[in-house]
């Protein structure tokens, strides 16, 4: 081997390491962030969850209880 190629060996090892690191960081994995599951390489085979739509006004029981309490307070004042 000539002297030129001996100096390139550390550079080749460094470049090989960079390529391997880039390839490993580019591969996907399933991650949970803030309660949200982000895609993995197998996201097309994951099961799909469906949640039925709930009531439009989510605080209906609280609103009904407040209305009844106001009516009861108005009846006491009479």
C-alpha positions in Angstrom: 0.0 0.0 0.0 1.2 3.5 -0.7 1.3 6.3 1.8 -1.8 8.0 0.4 -4.1 5.1 1.2 -2.8 4.7 4.8 -3.9 8.2 5.7 -7.4 7.5 4.4 -8.1 4.5 6.7 -9.2 6.6 9.8 -11.3 8.8 7.5 -13.0 5.8 6.0 -13.7 4.4 9.5 -15.1 7.8 10.5 -17.3 8.0 7.4 -18.5 4.4 7.9 -19.4 5.2 11.5 -21.4 8.3 10.4 -23.3 6.3 7.8 -24.2 3.6 10.3 -25.3 6.2 12.9 -27.4 8.0 10.2 -29.0 4.7 9.2 -29.8 3.8 12.8 -31.3 7.2 13.5 -33.4 7.1 10.4 -35.2 3.9 11.3 -38.6 4.3 12.9 -39.8 3.1 16.2 -43.1 3.5 18.0 -43.0 6.3 20.5 -45.5 7.6 23.1 -45.5 11.4 23.4 -48.1 13.1 25.5 -50.5 10.2 25.3 -50.3 10.1 21.6 -48.8 7.0 19.9 -46.7 8.1 17.0 -46.1 5.8 13.9 -43.8 2.9 13.9 -42.6 0.9 10.9 -45.6 -1.4 11.5 -48.3 1.3 11.7 -50.2 -0.1 8.8 -50.8 -3.4 10.6 -51.8 -1.8 13.9 -55.4 -2.2 15.1 -57.6 0.8 14.7 -59.5 2.1 17.8 -62.8 3.7 17.4 -64.5 5.8 20.0 -68.2 6.7 19.7 -69.0 10.4 19.6 -70.1 11.5 23.1 -72.7 14.1 24.0 -72.2 17.5 22.4 -72.4 19.3 25.7 -70.0 17.4 28.0 -71.1 19.0 31.3 -74.8 18.3 31.1 -75.1 16.6 34.5 -73.3 19.6 36.2 -75.5 22.1 34.4 -78.7 20.2 35.4 -77.5 20.0 39.1 -76.8 23.8 39.1 -80.2 24.6 37.6 -81.9 22.4 40.2 -79.9 24.1 43.0 -80.9 27.6 41.7 -84.6 26.6 41.5 -84.4 25.2 45.0 -82.8 28.4 46.3 -85.5 30.4 44.6 -88.2 28.3 46.2 -86.6 28.9 49.7 -86.7 32.6 49.2 -90.5 32.6 48.6 
